[in-house]
Amino acid sequence: MSNINKRPQVIRDLLELATYIALNNLDASDLFLSAAETTFQQLAQMPNMGKLSQLSHPRLANVRQQAIKGFRKYLVFYQITNTGIEILRVIHGARDIEGILYESLEEE
């Protein structure tokens, strides 16, 4: 299995999203976290399964995305590395994805 590297912001993303989901359904919140981890594992095994995000900023050219199974509005953004994958963010699809990802790169 390939290496999965999660940026620190990913943990914050998951906690924020799970907390939001839990406001309406605590069980769904647990399922979301489990589905996210399953998605990470699948991406590590098949890194090309996610599609290129086609973002306009050149620094985001190789960013790929994959919906979390069962939670299609929540997207995993990642890059393929020499040793596996790097999870950059987990973001709701209705947000300003490019702006959020670009901001994350600026914080590196």
N, CA, C and O of each residue as an XYZ file, in Angstrom:
432
protein
N       0.837     -1.192      0.000
C       0.000      0.000      0.000
C       0.873      1.244      0.000
O       1.937      1.272      0.619
N       0.422      2.245     -0.684
C       1.142      3.510     -0.756
C       0.980      4.318      0.524
O       0.049      4.110      1.302
N       1.898      5.231      0.715
C       1.902      6.111      1.874
C       0.797      7.171      1.743
O       0.578      7.720      0.663
N       0.113      7.448      2.850
C      -0.896      8.511      2.893
C      -0.386      9.586      3.841
O      -0.211      9.345      5.036
N      -0.153     10.763      3.300
C       0.271     11.894      4.117
C      -0.890     12.888      4.161
O      -1.369     13.345      3.123
N      -1.335     13.214      5.371
C      -2.418     14.191      5.535
C      -1.824     15.477      6.075
O      -1.123     15.472      7.087
N      -2.100     16.554      5.409
C      -1.688     17.852      5.962
C      -2.478     18.108      7.242
O      -3.600     17.621      7.383
N      -1.901     18.871      8.182
C      -2.606     19.146      9.447
C      -4.004     19.737      9.244
O      -4.911     19.466     10.031
N      -4.179     20.535      8.205
C      -5.483     21.149      7.949
C      -6.553     20.098      7.649
O      -7.736     20.332      7.899
N      -6.153     18.958      7.122
C      -7.118     17.899      6.804
C      -7.816     17.411      8.066
O      -9.026     17.183      8.055
N      -7.075     17.249      9.142
C      -7.674     16.818     10.412
C      -8.678     17.863     10.886
O      -9.766     17.523     11.351
N      -8.309     19.129     10.767
C      -9.245     20.206     11.146
C     -10.475     20.190     10.251
O     -11.598     20.364     10.724
N     -10.257     19.978      8.936
C     -11.399     19.902      8.008
C     -12.357     18.794      8.423
O     -13.566     19.005      8.509
N     -11.807     17.613      8.680
C     -12.645     16.471      9.046
C     -13.416     16.722     10.336
O     -14.598     16.394     10.430
N     -12.748     17.303     11.330
C     -13.428     17.591     12.600
C     -14.538     18.628     12.416
O     -15.628     18.478     12.969
N     -14.262     19.669     11.648
C     -15.280     20.704     11.405
C     -16.477     20.139     10.652
O     -17.624     20.413     11.006
N     -16.213     19.349      9.612
C     -17.301     18.788      8.814
C     -18.099     17.769      9.618
O     -19.329     17.756      9.554
N     -17.419     16.923     10.365
C     -18.115     15.931     11.186
C     -18.964     16.612     12.257
O     -20.077     16.169     12.538
N     -18.453     17.675     12.849
C     -19.214     18.428     13.854
C     -20.466     19.034     13.233
O     -21.542     19.006     13.831
N     -20.320     19.581     12.031
C     -21.474     20.163     11.332
C     -22.517     19.093     11.022
O     -23.709     19.301     11.252
N     -22.074     17.951     10.503
C     -22.992     16.859     10.183
C     -23.684     16.358     11.452
O     -24.866     16.017     11.419
N     -22.954     16.312     12.570
C     -23.498     15.810     13.840
C     -24.620     16.685     14.382
O     -25.436     16.214     15.174
N     -24.677     17.933     13.976
C     -25.758     18.806     14.437
C     -27.118     18.252     14.053
O     -28.100     18.445     14.770
N     -27.176     17.559     12.915
C     -28.433     16.976     12.441
C     -28.513     15.470     12.641
O     -29.603     14.916     12.784
N     -27.341     14.796     12.650
C     -27.365     13.338     12.703
C     -26.019     12.821     13.202
O     -25.036     12.802     12.460
N     -25.985     12.409     14.447
C     -24.742     11.948     15.059
C     -24.201     10.692     14.373
O     -22.993     10.562     14.173
N     -25.096      9.771     14.015
C     -24.654      8.552     13.328
C     -24.035      8.873     11.974
O     -23.030      8.271     11.594
N     -24.620      9.812     11.249
C     -24.081     10.203      9.939
C     -22.694     10.807     10.085
O     -21.844     10.636      9.212
N     -22.465     11.506     11.177
C     -21.155     12.096     11.436
C     -20.087     11.008     11.554
O     -19.005     11.126     10.979
N     -20.401      9.948     12.304
C     -19.474      8.819     12.436
C     -19.252      8.139     11.094
O     -18.124      7.785     10.751
N     -20.325      7.957     10.338
C     -20.217      7.344      9.015
C     -19.358      8.193      8.076
O     -18.598      7.662      7.267
N     -19.487      9.507      8.192
C     -18.688     10.410      7.364
C     -17.200     10.211      7.624
O     -16.412     10.093      6.686
N     -16.815     10.175      8.897
C     -15.395     10.003      9.229
C     -14.867      8.664      8.732
O     -13.749      8.582      8.223
N     -15.666      7.625      8.877
C     -15.273      6.307      8.397
C     -15.164      6.293      6.869
O     -14.215      5.735      6.319
N     -16.124      6.899      6.195
C     -16.110      6.960      4.726
C     -14.923      7.763      4.221
O     -14.342      7.426      3.189
N     -14.553      8.827      4.937
C     -13.388      9.627      4.535
C     -12.122      8.783      4.605
O     -11.314      8.800      3.678
N     -11.945      8.047      5.696
C     -10.758      7.194      5.835
C     -10.734      6.100      4.768
O      -9.675      5.782      4.227
N     -11.891      5.528      4.467
C     -11.974      4.517      3.407
C     -11.582      5.126      2.070
O     -10.874      4.498      1.283
N     -12.035      6.337      1.812
C     -11.687      7.026      0.571
C     -10.188      7.269      0.494
O      -9.587      7.078     -0.564
N      -9.576      7.686      1.594
C      -8.120      7.899      1.617
C      -7.386      6.600      1.262
O      -6.434      6.610      0.483
N      -7.837      5.492      1.840
C      -7.202      4.195      1.583
C      -7.350      3.794      0.111
O      -6.409      3.291     -0.502
N      -8.538      4.021     -0.442
C      -8.767      3.696     -1.855
C      -7.875      4.542     -2.763
O      -7.321      4.044     -3.743
N      -7.743      5.817     -2.427
C      -6.892      6.702     -3.226
C      -5.431      6.280     -3.153
O      -4.697      6.383     -4.137
N      -5.013      5.806     -1.986
C      -3.634      5.351     -1.838
C      -3.372      4.128     -2.715
O      -2.283      3.976     -3.269
N      -4.370      3.261     -2.837
C      -4.224      2.057     -3.650
C      -4.353      2.350     -5.143
O      -3.698      1.711     -5.967
N      -5.202      3.320     -5.486
C      -5.436      3.680     -6.888
C      -5.413      5.208     -7.018
O      -6.468      5.824     -7.167
N      -4.236      5.822     -6.964
C      -4.154      7.282     -6.925
C      -4.749      7.994     -8.137
O      -5.133      9.160     -8.036
N      -4.830      7.326     -9.262
C      -5.385      7.982    -10.452
C      -6.896      7.897    -10.537
O      -7.477      8.354    -11.521
N      -7.557      7.317     -9.524
C      -9.010      7.194     -9.600
C      -9.707      8.550     -9.463
O     -10.813      8.727     -9.974
N      -9.088      9.486     -8.792
C      -9.656     10.828     -8.697
C      -9.364     11.597     -9.968
O      -8.363     11.352    -10.642
N     -10.246     12.530    -10.291
C     -10.036     13.310    -11.517
C      -9.212     14.559    -11.227
O      -9.218     15.084    -10.113
N      -8.504     15.022    -12.254
C      -7.792     16.295    -12.117
C      -8.817     17.395    -11.881
O      -9.866     17.415    -12.525
N      -8.523     18.298    -10.973
C      -9.485     19.323    -10.578
C      -9.663     20.432    -11.605
O     -10.658     21.155    -11.555
N      -8.732     20.583    -12.527
C      -8.782     21.620    -13.563
C      -8.929     23.018    -12.973
O      -9.749     23.818    -13.426
N      -8.123     23.294    -11.962
C      -8.114     24.608    -11.340
C      -7.212     25.516    -12.154
O      -6.273     25.040    -12.792
N      -7.476     26.805    -12.144
C      -6.766     27.719    -13.040
C      -5.377     28.122    -12.555
O      -4.517     28.444    -13.375
N      -5.137     28.111    -11.254
C      -3.829     28.545    -10.764
C      -2.779     27.479    -11.068
O      -3.009     26.300    -10.797
N      -1.620     27.872    -11.629
C      -0.587     26.889    -12.001
C      -0.105     26.011    -10.846
O       0.229     24.846    -11.061
N      -0.064     26.541     -9.645
C       0.396     25.742     -8.493
C      -0.609     24.658     -8.102
O      -0.294     23.765     -7.315
N      -1.810     24.742     -8.652
C      -2.846     23.763     -8.336
C      -3.091     22.794     -9.497
O      -4.057     22.031     -9.486
N      -2.205     22.831    -10.499
C      -2.415     22.072    -11.730
C      -2.493     20.563    -11.510
O      -3.233     19.887    -12.224
N      -1.761     20.020    -10.556
C      -1.743     18.578    -10.348
C      -2.658     18.100     -9.226
O      -2.581     16.945     -8.807
N      -3.512     18.975     -8.747
C      -4.425     18.601     -7.667
C      -5.568     17.761     -8.250
O      -6.193     18.124     -9.247
N      -5.812     16.639     -7.595
C      -6.879     15.739     -8.000
C      -7.986     15.785     -6.948
O      -7.761     16.228     -5.822
N      -9.176     15.327     -7.320
C     -10.291     15.329     -6.384
C     -11.089     14.039     -6.495
O     -11.175     13.421     -7.557
N     -11.668     13.655     -5.367
C     -12.516     12.473     -5.311
C     -13.583     12.713     -4.260
O     -13.283     13.148     -3.149
N     -14.830     12.429     -4.612
C     -15.923     12.551     -3.645
C     -15.821     11.421     -2.612
O     -15.364     10.319     -2.917
N     -16.250     11.718     -1.409
C     -16.303     10.707     -0.358
C     -17.561      9.874     -0.596
O     -18.662     10.413     -0.702
N     -17.385      8.555     -0.679
C     -18.502      7.665     -0.980
C     -19.592      7.806      0.073
O     -19.338      7.705      1.273
N     -20.810      8.042     -0.403
C     -21.946      8.224      0.493
C     -22.116      9.670      0.934
O     -23.130     10.021      1.537
N     -21.137     10.504      0.639
C     -21.158     11.928      1.010
C     -20.634     12.725     -0.191
O     -19.628     13.428     -0.092
N     -21.325     12.605     -1.316
C     -20.860     13.120     -2.599
C     -20.559     14.619     -2.626
O     -19.794     15.076     -3.476
N     -21.137     15.375     -1.728
C     -20.887     16.820     -1.710
C     -19.558     17.172     -1.053
O     -19.100     18.312     -1.135
N     -18.946     16.197     -0.406
C     -17.679     16.417      0.289
C     -16.551     15.828     -0.554
O     -16.563     14.644     -0.893
N     -15.583     16.671     -0.883
C     -14.528     16.301     -1.817
C     -13.166     16.246     -1.142
O     -12.815     17.113     -0.340
N     -12.410     15.216     -1.479
C     -11.024     15.065     -1.024
C     -10.139     15.628     -2.123
O     -10.258     15.234     -3.283
N      -9.261     16.537     -1.767
C      -8.296     17.107     -2.710
C      -6.916     16.593     -2.336
O      -6.504     16.670     -1.178
N      -6.205     16.066     -3.330
C      -4.927     15.425     -3.049
C      -3.989     15.540     -4.235
O      -4.392     15.906     -5.339
N      -2.729     15.219     -3.981
C      -1.713     15.152     -5.022
C      -1.025     13.802     -4.919
O      -0.871     13.243     -3.834
N      -0.618     13.294     -6.066
C       0.154     12.063     -6.101
C       1.615     12.428     -5.852
O       2.143     13.361     -6.459
N       2.265     11.683     -4.951
C       3.675     11.912     -4.639
C       4.488     10.686     -5.058
O       3.929      9.699     -5.535
N       5.794     10.754     -4.880
C       6.668      9.627     -5.217
C       6.393      8.404     -4.344
O       6.610      7.269     -4.770
N       5.918      8.638     -3.127
C       5.704      7.529     -2.194
C       4.238      7.188     -1.968
O       3.941      6.235     -1.248
N       3.320      7.933     -2.556
C       1.894      7.677     -2.352
C       1.066      8.889     -2.699
O       1.126      9.406     -3.815
N       0.283      9.342     -1.719
C      -0.550     10.523     -1.928
C      -0.429     11.473     -0.747
O      -0.116     11.071      0.374
N      -0.686     12.743     -1.032
C      -0.755     13.764      0.013
C      -2.155     14.357     -0.030
O      -2.555     14.952     -1.030
N      -2.901     14.190      1.065
C      -4.237     14.760      1.174
C      -4.062     16.226      1.551
O      -3.468     16.546      2.581
N      -4.588     17.117      0.702
C      -4.429     18.553      0.923
C      -5.565     19.134      1.759
O      -5.330     19.882      2.708
N      -6.799     18.785      1.398
C      -7.971     19.321      2.093
C      -9.154     18.391      1.861
O      -9.148     17.577      0.937
N     -10.162     18.522      2.706
C     -11.478     17.930      2.497
C     -12.447     19.096      2.594
O     -12.541     19.747      3.635
N     -13.174     19.364      1.499
C     -13.975     20.585      1.391
C     -15.354     20.250      0.824
O     -15.482     19.385     -0.042
N     -16.375     20.932      1.313
C     -17.716     20.810      0.731
C     -17.681     21.422     -0.660
O     -17.110     22.494     -0.859
N     -18.288     20.746     -1.613
C     -18.243     21.158     -3.012
C     -18.851     22.513     -3.321
O     -18.566     23.080     -4.376
N     -19.676     23.050     -2.438
C     -20.303     24.345     -2.687
C     -19.408     25.528     -2.300
O     -19.761     26.681     -2.546
N     -18.281     25.248     -1.709
C     -17.394     26.329     -1.254
C     -16.498     26.819     -2.387
O     -16.491     26.233     -3.469
N     -15.750     27.880     -2.147
C     -14.793     28.428     -3.113
C     -13.542     27.553     -3.076
O     -12.561     27.883     -2.410
N     -13.591     26.452     -3.787
C     -12.540     25.438     -3.712
C     -11.184     25.995     -4.103
O     -10.204     25.826     -3.379
N     -11.128     26.658     -5.248
C      -9.837     27.163     -5.699
C      -9.258     28.177     -4.718
O      -8.059     28.152     -4.437
N     -10.086     29.056     -4.201
C      -9.621     30.043     -3.229
C      -9.095     29.394     -1.963
O      -8.062     29.802     -1.434
N      -9.806     28.381     -1.474
C      -9.386     27.688     -0.253
C      -8.080     26.939     -0.477
O      -7.176     27.000      0.358
N      -7.975     26.227     -1.607
C      -6.749     25.477     -1.888
C      -5.561     26.409     -2.096
O      -4.460     26.132     -1.620
N      -5.782     27.500     -2.798
C      -4.684     28.454     -3.027
C      -4.219     29.044     -1.701
O      -3.021     29.189     -1.459
N      -5.171     29.378     -0.855
C      -4.845     29.924      0.474
C      -4.021     28.913      1.282
O      -3.086     29.287      1.989
N      -4.381     27.629      1.165
C      -3.635     26.583      1.862
C      -2.195     26.509      1.383
O      -1.284     26.310      2.187
N      -1.982     26.668      0.089
C      -0.624     26.646     -0.457
C       0.187     27.833      0.040
O       1.385     27.708      0.295
N      -0.455     28.970      0.177
C       0.231     30.170      0.655
C       0.678     30.017      2.103
O       1.642     30.659      2.521
N      -0.013     29.172      2.878
C       0.313     28.980      4.289
C       1.468     28.000      4.490
O       1.974     27.864      5.605
N       1.891     27.317      3.423
C       2.993     26.337      3.546
C       4.274     26.992      3.975
O       5.292     26.318      4.125
